[in-house]
Amino acid sequence: MFLLLDLLLQGQRTQLNLYEDRFHKLFQDAMDNHSGMVGMGLLAGNGMITTLPLCEVESFTRFGIDENWVDKGDGMGNGSIFVTIRAVGRCKIISEDGMLQEEPYFKATVCELLDEDLALEGLKEKSSAELSGVSSAIEIASTIANNIENEMVSIANLEHKLKELESKTSSSTAAVDDETRNDEDKTADGKDEVMNRRLVNAQLENLFMQSDSSTEGVDIETEAKANNDELEEDDDDEEDDELLEEDVDESKTDDRVAQFQKAFEDAKETDTFGYVLQTINVNDKSTIRTPKDLTAISWASFCTGQADNIQREVMKIQALDETNVLKRLQLAAAMLREEKKVLRAKLSLAGVQDSSSNEQEEP
């Protein structure tokens, strides 16, 4: 059983450490009798949600497993199975009678849950839509998908502004702390400064005396070369630091747009539903998406951002149970609009005005 925060949507992956005997039995049952397919049971309150993500075992590795199981009390037993699972669909428990067993692991009779084919719905409405001038379902869905992509860009920009603001705030705080520490150290440093100056003067006098008295003193040319080498090394170190900082910047967590694009590709890759091909008029000014792309966007919209967003997790449950792609897109668009409002409010409280906030919202 999984918590709601662990919910996987189409195309998403997670890694599991199966260290209990019952999990080993469940894994073996899935591999031997169900082609490596498992349902992701989700706990909600005192019960379990009847709609489950349907996952496949992508890969697994066994570590130190003996034939006879021994629970050593350290959470690992005498071996573990590290498994990567990936959501490839959904299923639904048929009824209360569908629960076959609860021990040693849950087992139920389920049926696969499929989306309504948006292409077929669009074909049915096409003739009437052309006569009445009303947009078809697939045209509306394409418009919402475009809006979702625009919202992702806006949210990414707002989050970037917030990160910059937080970085400046933390830098200012650190500067104030350094200044306070410097004030405290000035008194102690003042006493040491006189002594250090005397030592430096004595070393300089010794240096000049050696250079004037004999040719065996300090080699000025060598010394200068050494100093230049040190400076070049310092410059190289600074360049290395700059390169390292650039590498760190490039390796930062992907922003919302990159997360969305990856989630879109993953969802599309695992979608094996047989769609009806639809002829698209290339002269049409509006961008009409394919049903497969629209379905992938409807899932990817819920797979971005921080993992601790409770509102998004609740909406993911609604999306999981929704078989109408158009409604799922509408749900995603509403969720993103709310997230954008929250980000704008945070910037406003910090005294930063979002230039795009005065623009008219797209329907």
Secondary structure, 3 states (H helix, E strand, C coil): CECHHHCCCCCCEEEEEECCHHHHHHHHHHHHHCCCEEECCEEECCEECCEEEEEEEEEEEEECCCCCCCCCCCCCCCCEEEEEEEEEEEEEECCHHHEEECCCCCEECEEEECCCCHHHHHHHHHHHHHHHCCCCHHHHHHHHHHHHHHHHHHHHHHHHHHHHHHHHHHHHHHHHHHHHHHHHHHHHHHHHHHHHHHHHHHHHHHHHHHHHHCCCCCCHHHHHHHHHHHHHHHHHHHHHHHHHHHHHHHCCCCCHHHHHHHHHHHHHHCCCCCCCCCCCCCCCCCCCCCHHHHHHHHHHCCCCCCCCCHHHHHHHHHHHHCCCHHHHHHHHHHHHHHHHHHHHHHHHHCCCCCHHHHCCCCC
